[in-house]
Amino acid sequence: MAIEVRIPTILRQYTDGKKAVEGSGDTLADLFTDLETRHTGIQARIVEKGQLRRFINVYLNDEDVRFVEGIDTKLTDGDTVTILPAVAGGMA
């Protein structure tokens, strides 16, 4: 099963600069474990204590997984997963 994973700039250091990589898994948790086998260190930046990190937003085919099943969201062949770190800041 091939899943496209879109990687934000801040995490591309783990993917040798690639904007997108392929992974596989039945759930997001499985996908992140699979990615870790080829891109060491990336899983710890996305997952903490078995859950998505607080300031990491993950979208499955443009739907926020927090409103589906979170890290247990089911995946199917051809899905696209987008990882977006929350961004804060600006001028006061």
N, CA, C and O atoms as CSV, one atom per row, in Angstrom:
chain,resi,resn,atom,element,x,y,z
A,1,MET,N,N,0.850,-1.174,0.000
A,1,MET,CA,C,0.000,0.000,0.000
A,1,MET,C,C,0.893,1.233,0.000
A,1,MET,O,O,1.743,1.378,0.879
A,2,ALA,N,N,0.718,2.110,-0.956
A,2,ALA,CA,C,1.527,3.323,-1.060
A,2,ALA,C,C,0.734,4.537,-0.585
A,2,ALA,O,O,-0.361,4.817,-1.073
A,3,ILE,N,N,1.308,5.239,0.367
A,3,ILE,CA,C,0.729,6.468,0.898
A,3,ILE,C,C,1.738,7.578,0.647
A,3,ILE,O,O,2.909,7.433,0.996
A,4,GLU,N,N,1.308,8.679,0.053
A,4,GLU,CA,C,2.193,9.833,-0.117
A,4,GLU,C,C,2.146,10.661,1.156
A,4,GLU,O,O,1.070,10.976,1.663
A,5,VAL,N,N,3.317,11.008,1.668
A,5,VAL,CA,C,3.413,11.830,2.869
A,5,VAL,C,C,4.125,13.123,2.495
A,5,VAL,O,O,5.279,13.105,2.068
A,6,ARG,N,N,3.437,14.229,2.656
A,6,ARG,CA,C,4.013,15.547,2.360
A,6,ARG,C,C,4.710,16.059,3.617
A,6,ARG,O,O,4.128,16.123,4.699
A,7,ILE,N,N,5.956,16.416,3.435
A,7,ILE,CA,C,6.820,16.770,4.555
A,7,ILE,C,C,7.027,18.285,4.605
A,7,ILE,O,O,7.380,18.883,3.588
A,8,PRO,N,N,6.815,18.924,5.767
A,8,PRO,CA,C,7.058,20.362,5.874
A,8,PRO,C,C,8.562,20.655,5.888
A,8,PRO,O,O,9.368,19.781,6.209
A,9,THR,N,N,8.922,21.857,5.547
A,9,THR,CA,C,10.324,22.258,5.467
A,9,THR,C,C,11.095,21.907,6.735
A,9,THR,O,O,12.222,21.421,6.652
A,10,ILE,N,N,10.521,22.139,7.883
A,10,ILE,CA,C,11.226,21.923,9.148
A,10,ILE,C,C,11.581,20.446,9.394
A,10,ILE,O,O,12.498,20.156,10.161
A,11,LEU,N,N,10.876,19.529,8.762
A,11,LEU,CA,C,11.162,18.099,8.947
A,11,LEU,C,C,11.934,17.486,7.783
A,11,LEU,O,O,12.248,16.296,7.813
A,12,ARG,N,N,12.237,18.263,6.777
A,12,ARG,CA,C,12.931,17.718,5.605
A,12,ARG,C,C,14.363,17.307,5.883
A,12,ARG,O,O,14.977,16.606,5.078
A,13,GLN,N,N,14.897,17.733,7.004
A,13,GLN,CA,C,16.235,17.278,7.379
A,13,GLN,C,C,16.253,15.766,7.601
A,13,GLN,O,O,17.305,15.135,7.498
A,14,TYR,N,N,15.106,15.192,7.902
A,14,TYR,CA,C,15.003,13.743,8.117
A,14,TYR,C,C,14.757,12.976,6.821
A,14,TYR,O,O,14.924,11.758,6.776
A,15,THR,N,N,14.361,13.691,5.769
A,15,THR,CA,C,14.035,13.035,4.493
A,15,THR,C,C,15.002,13.443,3.382
A,15,THR,O,O,14.660,13.385,2.201
A,16,ASP,N,N,16.192,13.849,3.761
A,16,ASP,CA,C,17.202,14.278,2.784
A,16,ASP,C,C,16.683,15.384,1.872
A,16,ASP,O,O,17.003,15.426,0.684
A,17,GLY,N,N,15.879,16.276,2.441
A,17,GLY,CA,C,15.371,17.419,1.694
A,17,GLY,C,C,14.156,17.160,0.831
A,17,GLY,O,O,13.674,18.066,0.151
A,18,LYS,N,N,13.650,15.934,0.847
A,18,LYS,CA,C,12.496,15.598,0.001
A,18,LYS,C,C,11.217,16.233,0.541
A,18,LYS,O,O,10.961,16.220,1.745
A,19,LYS,N,N,10.417,16.792,-0.376
A,19,LYS,CA,C,9.142,17.414,-0.022
A,19,LYS,C,C,8.055,16.381,0.232
A,19,LYS,O,O,7.098,16.645,0.959
A,20,ALA,N,N,8.203,15.211,-0.365
A,20,ALA,CA,C,7.219,14.137,-0.199
A,20,ALA,C,C,7.954,12.795,-0.227
A,20,ALA,O,O,8.928,12.618,-0.959
A,21,VAL,N,N,7.468,11.862,0.581
A,21,VAL,CA,C,8.024,10.511,0.619
A,21,VAL,C,C,6.862,9.530,0.596
A,21,VAL,O,O,5.713,9.904,0.831
A,22,GLU,N,N,7.174,8.278,0.313
A,22,GLU,CA,C,6.144,7.237,0.354
A,22,GLU,C,C,6.296,6.413,1.608
A,22,GLU,O,O,7.402,6.198,2.103
A,23,GLY,N,N,5.178,5.959,2.108
A,23,GLY,CA,C,5.166,5.082,3.262
A,23,GLY,C,C,4.014,4.116,3.133
A,23,GLY,O,O,3.257,4.150,2.163
A,24,SER,N,N,3.889,3.250,4.129
A,24,SER,CA,C,2.777,2.305,4.123
A,24,SER,C,C,2.327,2.040,5.548
A,24,SER,O,O,3.065,2.269,6.506
A,25,GLY,N,N,1.112,1.556,5.665
A,25,GLY,CA,C,0.546,1.219,6.964
A,25,GLY,C,C,-0.967,1.236,6.905
A,25,GLY,O,O,-1.570,1.888,6.053
A,26,ASP,N,N,-1.563,0.506,7.827
A,26,ASP,CA,C,-3.027,0.458,7.900
A,26,ASP,C,C,-3.605,1.667,8.626
A,26,ASP,O,O,-4.750,2.054,8.392
A,27,THR,N,N,-2.792,2.267,9.522
A,27,THR,CA,C,-3.215,3.447,10.285
A,27,THR,C,C,-2.094,4.474,10.239
A,27,THR,O,O,-0.986,4.176,9.793
A,28,LEU,N,N,-2.389,5.689,10.704
A,28,LEU,CA,C,-1.344,6.706,10.787
A,28,LEU,C,C,-0.203,6.239,11.684
A,28,LEU,O,O,0.965,6.456,11.360
A,29,ALA,N,N,-0.527,5.603,12.803
A,29,ALA,CA,C,0.519,5.104,13.706
A,29,ALA,C,C,1.451,4.150,12.963
A,29,ALA,O,O,2.671,4.244,13.093
A,30,ASP,N,N,0.881,3.239,12.190
A,30,ASP,CA,C,1.689,2.304,11.396
A,30,ASP,C,C,2.528,3.045,10.360
A,30,ASP,O,O,3.688,2.701,10.134
A,31,LEU,N,N,1.945,4.055,9.736
A,31,LEU,CA,C,2.650,4.838,8.731
A,31,LEU,C,C,3.871,5.521,9.337
A,31,LEU,O,O,4.952,5.488,8.748
A,32,PHE,N,N,3.712,6.141,10.508
A,32,PHE,CA,C,4.819,6.847,11.134
A,32,PHE,C,C,5.915,5.878,11.577
A,32,PHE,O,O,7.097,6.219,11.538
A,33,THR,N,N,5.531,4.690,11.991
A,33,THR,CA,C,6.515,3.655,12.326
A,33,THR,C,C,7.275,3.236,11.075
A,33,THR,O,O,8.493,3.059,11.111
A,34,ASP,N,N,6.555,3.079,9.970
A,34,ASP,CA,C,7.192,2.725,8.704
A,34,ASP,C,C,8.149,3.821,8.250
A,34,ASP,O,O,9.257,3.520,7.807
A,35,LEU,N,N,7.751,5.075,8.349
A,35,LEU,CA,C,8.625,6.179,7.951
A,35,LEU,C,C,9.911,6.189,8.768
A,35,LEU,O,O,10.985,6.487,8.244
A,36,GLU,N,N,9.801,5.867,10.032
A,36,GLU,CA,C,10.967,5.859,10.920
A,36,GLU,C,C,12.031,4.867,10.445
A,36,GLU,O,O,13.220,5.084,10.682
A,37,THR,N,N,11.627,3.785,9.781
A,37,THR,CA,C,12.598,2.785,9.325
A,37,THR,C,C,13.506,3.342,8.222
A,37,THR,O,O,14.629,2.869,8.054
A,38,ARG,N,N,13.035,4.331,7.477
A,38,ARG,CA,C,13.833,4.919,6.397
A,38,ARG,C,C,14.303,6.343,6.686
A,38,ARG,O,O,15.253,6.828,6.072
A,39,HIS,N,N,13.632,7.007,7.622
A,39,HIS,CA,C,13.925,8.409,7.926
A,39,HIS,C,C,14.055,8.559,9.449
A,39,HIS,O,O,13.189,9.125,10.116
A,40,THR,N,N,15.140,8.045,9.956
A,40,THR,CA,C,15.374,7.996,11.404
A,40,THR,C,C,15.231,9.371,12.053
A,40,THR,O,O,15.821,10.352,11.601
A,41,GLY,N,N,14.442,9.420,13.114
A,41,GLY,CA,C,14.239,10.637,13.883
A,41,GLY,C,C,12.941,11.359,13.591
A,41,GLY,O,O,12.506,12.193,14.384
A,42,ILE,N,N,12.321,11.057,12.475
A,42,ILE,CA,C,11.110,11.793,12.087
A,42,ILE,C,C,9.920,11.468,12.994
A,42,ILE,O,O,9.117,12.346,13.309
A,43,GLN,N,N,9.812,10.213,13.407
A,43,GLN,CA,C,8.653,9.807,14.214
A,43,GLN,C,C,8.592,10.570,15.539
A,43,GLN,O,O,7.511,10.965,15.978
A,44,ALA,N,N,9.734,10.776,16.169
A,44,ALA,CA,C,9.768,11.476,17.454
A,44,ALA,C,C,9.347,12.940,17.318
A,44,ALA,O,O,8.935,13.557,18.301
A,45,ARG,N,N,9.448,13.496,16.122
A,45,ARG,CA,C,9.040,14.886,15.899
A,45,ARG,C,C,7.537,15.006,15.657
A,45,ARG,O,O,6.977,16.101,15.705
A,46,ILE,N,N,6.879,13.849,15.393
A,46,ILE,CA,C,5.453,13.848,15.081
A,46,ILE,C,C,4.623,13.238,16.204
A,46,ILE,O,O,3.518,13.694,16.496
A,47,VAL,N,N,5.173,12.197,16.830
A,47,VAL,CA,C,4.436,11.409,17.829
A,47,VAL,C,C,5.141,11.492,19.181
A,47,VAL,O,O,6.368,11.446,19.266
A,48,GLU,N,N,4.329,11.616,20.237
A,48,GLU,CA,C,4.859,11.617,21.602
A,48,GLU,C,C,3.908,10.808,22.480
A,48,GLU,O,O,2.710,11.084,22.535
A,49,LYS,N,N,4.453,9.817,23.159
A,49,LYS,CA,C,3.666,8.949,24.044
A,49,LYS,C,C,2.462,8.340,23.327
A,49,LYS,O,O,1.370,8.252,23.888
A,50,GLY,N,N,2.680,7.921,22.079
A,50,GLY,CA,C,1.635,7.243,21.332
A,50,GLY,C,C,0.548,8.135,20.758
A,50,GLY,O,O,-0.440,7.635,20.219
A,51,GLN,N,N,0.714,9.443,20.864
A,51,GLN,CA,C,-0.268,10.388,20.332
A,51,GLN,C,C,0.434,11.425,19.473
A,51,GLN,O,O,1.642,11.627,19.591
A,52,LEU,N,N,-0.329,12.081,18.608
A,52,LEU,CA,C,0.248,13.168,17.819
A,52,LEU,C,C,0.687,14.285,18.753
A,52,LEU,O,O,-0.014,14.625,19.706
A,53,ARG,N,N,1.844,14.845,18.473
A,53,ARG,CA,C,2.314,15.969,19.284
A,53,ARG,C,C,1.302,17.116,19.201
A,53,ARG,O,O,0.609,17.282,18.197
A,54,ARG,N,N,1.236,17.880,20.250
A,54,ARG,CA,C,0.236,18.934,20.386
A,54,ARG,C,C,0.271,19.948,19.244
A,54,ARG,O,O,-0.778,20.379,18.764
A,55,PHE,N,N,1.463,20.329,18.812
A,55,PHE,CA,C,1.570,21.380,17.803
A,55,PHE,C,C,1.877,20.839,16.410
A,55,PHE,O,O,2.462,21.532,15.577
A,56,ILE,N,N,1.479,19.602,16.171
A,56,ILE,CA,C,1.600,19.004,14.846
A,56,ILE,C,C,0.194,18.739,14.323
A,56,ILE,O,O,-0.601,18.060,14.973
A,57,ASN,N,N,-0.105,19.271,13.163
A,57,ASN,CA,C,-1.384,19.026,12.512
A,57,ASN,C,C,-1.158,18.023,11.392
A,57,ASN,O,O,-0.223,18.167,10.604
A,58,VAL,N,N,-2.005,17.016,11.320
A,58,VAL,CA,C,-1.897,15.995,10.290
A,58,VAL,C,C,-3.223,15.936,9.540
A,58,VAL,O,O,-4.296,15.886,10.142
A,59,TYR,N,N,-3.124,15.943,8.221
A,59,TYR,CA,C,-4.308,15.903,7.374
A,59,TYR,C,C,-4.264,14.666,6.495
A,59,TYR,O,O,-3.230,14.346,5.908
A,60,LEU,N,N,-5.374,13.984,6.409
A,60,LEU,CA,C,-5.533,12.843,5.519
A,60,LEU,C,C,-6.459,13.286,4.401
A,60,LEU,O,O,-7.645,13.527,4.623
A,61,ASN,N,N,-5.911,13.392,3.197
A,61,ASN,CA,C,-6.707,13.865,2.048
A,61,ASN,C,C,-7.454,15.153,2.384
A,61,ASN,O,O,-8.644,15.278,2.092
A,62,ASP,N,N,-6.760,16.104,2.993
A,62,ASP,CA,C,-7.278,17.434,3.346
A,62,ASP,C,C,-8.240,17.450,4.532
A,62,ASP,O,O,-8.868,18.478,4.789
A,63,GLU,N,N,-8.374,16.343,5.260
A,63,GLU,CA,C,-9.235,16.315,6.450
A,63,GLU,C,C,-8.365,16.184,7.691
A,63,GLU,O,O,-7.519,15.293,7.773
A,64,ASP,N,N,-8.575,17.074,8.656
A,64,ASP,CA,C,-7.815,17.062,9.903
A,64,ASP,C,C,-8.106,15.768,10.662
A,64,ASP,O,O,-9.257,15.491,10.998
A,65,VAL,N,N,-7.066,14.975,10.933
A,65,VAL,CA,C,-7.275,13.667,11.569
A,65,VAL,C,C,-7.735,13.777,13.014
A,65,VAL,O,O,-8.212,12.793,13.580
A,66,ARG,N,N,-7.603,14.953,13.626
A,66,ARG,CA,C,-8.098,15.126,15.000
A,66,ARG,C,C,-9.617,14.948,15.053
A,66,ARG,O,O,-10.175,14.620,16.101
A,67,PHE,N,N,-10.279,15.167,13.914
A,67,PHE,CA,C,-11.726,15.043,13.860
A,67,PHE,C,C,-12.161,13.704,13.263
A,67,PHE,O,O,-13.345,13.489,13.003
A,68,VAL,N,N,-11.203,12.816,13.049
A,68,VAL,CA,C,-11.495,11.455,12.580
A,68,VAL,C,C,-11.158,10.532,13.742
A,68,VAL,O,O,-11.903,10.465,14.720
A,69,GLU,N,N,-10.042,9.824,13.641
A,69,GLU,CA,C,-9.641,8.930,14.735
A,69,GLU,C,C,-8.228,9.216,15.225
A,69,GLU,O,O,-7.593,8.351,15.828
A,70,GLY,N,N,-7.737,10.417,14.973
A,70,GLY,CA,C,-6.403,10.779,15.429
A,70,GLY,C,C,-5.353,9.862,14.836
A,70,GLY,O,O,-5.396,9.551,13.646
A,71,ILE,N,N,-4.421,9.431,15.651
A,71,ILE,CA,C,-3.323,8.590,15.191
A,71,ILE,C,C,-3.790,7.201,14.761
A,71,ILE,O,O,-3.050,6.477,14.095
A,72,ASP,N,N,-5.002,6.831,15.136
A,72,ASP,CA,C,-5.564,5.537,14.746
A,72,ASP,C,C,-6.390,5.606,13.468
A,72,ASP,O,O,-7.051,4.635,13.101
A,73,THR,N,N,-6.354,6.749,12.790
A,73,THR,CA,C,-7.088,6.923,11.542
A,73,THR,C,C,-6.634,5.886,10.519
A,73,THR,O,O,-5.438,5.686,10.308
A,74,LYS,N,N,-7.598,5.236,9.895
A,74,LYS,CA,C,-7.327,4.193,8.901
A,74,LYS,C,C,-6.874,4.819,7.581
A,74,LYS,O,O,-7.343,5.889,7.193
A,75,LEU,N,N,-5.959,4.136,6.903
A,75,LEU,CA,C,-5.428,4.580,5.621
A,75,LEU,C,C,-5.766,3.578,4.528
A,75,LEU,O,O,-5.950,2.391,4.794
A,76,THR,N,N,-5.843,4.069,3.299
A,76,THR,CA,C,-6.034,3.188,2.148
A,76,THR,C,C,-5.021,3.565,1.072
A,76,THR,O,O,-4.481,4.671,1.068
A,77,ASP,N,N,-4.778,2.643,0.176
A,77,ASP,CA,C,-3.825,2.841,-0.902
A,77,ASP,C,C,-4.170,4.107,-1.685
A,77,ASP,O,O,-5.323,4.318,-2.062
A,78,GLY,N,N,-3.172,4.938,-1.923
A,78,GLY,CA,C,-3.381,6.165,-2.685
A,78,GLY,C,C,-3.697,7.388,-1.851
A,78,GLY,O,O,-3.814,8.487,-2.394
A,79,ASP,N,N,-3.838,7.227,-0.540
A,79,ASP,CA,C,-4.102,8.375,0.332
A,79,ASP,C,C,-2.911,9.329,0.328
A,79,ASP,O,O,-1.784,8.946,0.015
A,80,THR,N,N,-3.193,10.577,0.685
A,80,THR,CA,C,-2.148,11.578,0.873
A,80,THR,C,C,-2.233,12.089,2.299
A,80,THR,O,O,-3.296,12.507,2.756
A,81,VAL,N,N,-1.104,12.052,3.000
A,81,VAL,CA,C,-1.009,12.556,4.368
A,81,VAL,C,C,-0.121,13.794,4.338
A,81,VAL,O,O,0.985,13.762,3.798
A,82,THR,N,N,-0.615,14.886,4.922
A,82,THR,CA,C,0.143,16.120,4.993
A,82,THR,C,C,0.431,16.424,6.458
A,82,THR,O,O,-0.475,16.436,7.291
A,83,ILE,N,N,1.697,16.667,6.761
A,83,ILE,CA,C,2.118,16.999,8.115
A,83,ILE,C,C,2.408,18.495,8.142
A,83,ILE,O,O,3.202,18.993,7.344
A,84,LEU,N,N,1.759,19.211,9.064
A,84,LEU,CA,C,1.963,20.649,9.178
A,84,LEU,C,C,2.193,21.029,10.634
A,84,LEU,O,O,1.298,20.857,11.462
A,85,PRO,N,N,3.373,21.539,10.961
A,85,PRO,CA,C,3.563,22.029,12.323
A,85,PRO,C,C,2.760,23.320,12.504
A,85,PRO,O,O,2.674,24.141,11.591
A,86,ALA,N,N,2.189,23.483,13.662
A,86,ALA,CA,C,1.461,24.710,13.951
A,86,ALA,C,C,2.465,25.866,13.992
A,86,ALA,O,O,3.567,25.717,14.518
A,87,VAL,N,N,2.084,26.995,13.446
A,87,VAL,CA,C,2.971,28.139,13.390
A,87,VAL,C,C,2.351,29.268,14.197
A,87,VAL,O,O,1.167,29.574,14.062
A,88,ALA,N,N,3.161,29.870,15.024
A,88,ALA,CA,C,2.689,31.004,15.823
A,88,ALA,C,C,3.699,32.124,15.681
A,88,ALA,O,O,4.833,31.911,15.252
A,89,GLY,N,N,3.285,33.271,16.032
A,89,GLY,CA,C,4.220,34.387,16.009
A,89,GLY,C,C,3.624,35.562,15.293
A,89,GLY,O,O,2.418,35.629,15.055
A,90,GLY,N,N,4.477,36.476,14.958
A,90,GLY,CA,C,4.032,37.687,14.305
A,90,GLY,C,C,4.489,38.883,15.102
A,90,GLY,O,O,5.296,38.759,16.023
A,91,MET,N,N,3.987,40.006,14.757
A,91,MET,CA,C,4.385,41.236,15.439
A,91,MET,C,C,3.376,41.570,16.525
A,91,MET,O,O,2.174,41.357,16.367
A,92,ALA,N,N,3.876,42.083,17.602
A,92,ALA,CA,C,3.016,42.452,18.718
A,92,ALA,C,C,2.535,43.856,18.580
A,92,ALA,O,O,1.794,44.341,19.435
